[in-house]
Amino acid sequence: MARPLRIEYEDAYYHITTRGNEQKKIFKSDRDREKFLDYLESATERYSAVIHAYCLMDNHYHLLIQTPAGNLSQIMQHINGAYTTYYNVKRKRYGHLFQGRYKALLVEANAYAQELSRYIHLNPVRAGMAEKPEEYRWTSYQSYINVKKKPEWLYTDFILSLFNRRAAAARKQYQSFVESMVGKETESPFQNIFASTILGDIRFINEIRSNYLDIMKKDRNLPDVKKFHEKPDIGEIIDKIEKKFPGDNALLKRVQIYVCHTYSGQKLKDIGEYFGIGISGVSQSSRRVAMQINEDKKLKRRIDKVLTELKLSKV
């Protein structure tokens, strides 16, 4: 099985999921869950982890975690390793407790922290373990809405600040935000994951790619690294943009040329032949759109939406 791609840097945010081996329970008692929370606390003390949200189910758990020291692997080795040792000693068993390596999704926090925390806190409701999220003891939700005292190691300020600067108002707004989705089917926040690794818009993906993926180019055998360097098909780009820019053929063609030039990785000659223009025509048309984007925020948002749907990153 291919190794999952891990991107670690200071102050990164991750959505973490770990499941029990063979889907078996990893928490069989309240004491198990209390002990696991102890290891979350010690991870904040020893390795500077910042825990923003958590949910402990029967056979898996969710975390929204921040790594000021850029040491996710160290943090997770501590949490999962210490808990496995506790679990095995208590039950006189040996071997793996968790199913493979934990899943770590790198997250653009400002854009997705609200949705992810709601997803985490609604897990027990979706699983039929509680009718309301505040009824389930083993998530961070009760601390967010002030039903129980917040442990010192749990950091709620960041997510609440996205709702209101005043703490009391933020808690009420957050509660309404979460509970508005009880009993409703919502679009999964994980639909726009890029390369099985990143949840964020195209600008965030480009930033990660340019700042952190270049050092991993030597290991392109990693399937997820390859996805950062695959060249998208020009025809697919053309078709997608045509659906998003109806009624203005001149703008449509310019945008198509700009996206192909900036994001496809294809040679100028090949792009020019596709559109029936010369190399200089490709460059000039692309440059005009780039300048237009700087002044036209609406156009920029329309193009960004196309890029996100195509999962394109700058080349």
Order of alpha helices (4+ residues) and beta strands (2+ residues): beta-alpha-beta-beta-alpha-beta-alpha-alpha-alpha-alpha-alpha-beta-beta-alpha-alpha-alpha-alpha-alpha-alpha-alpha
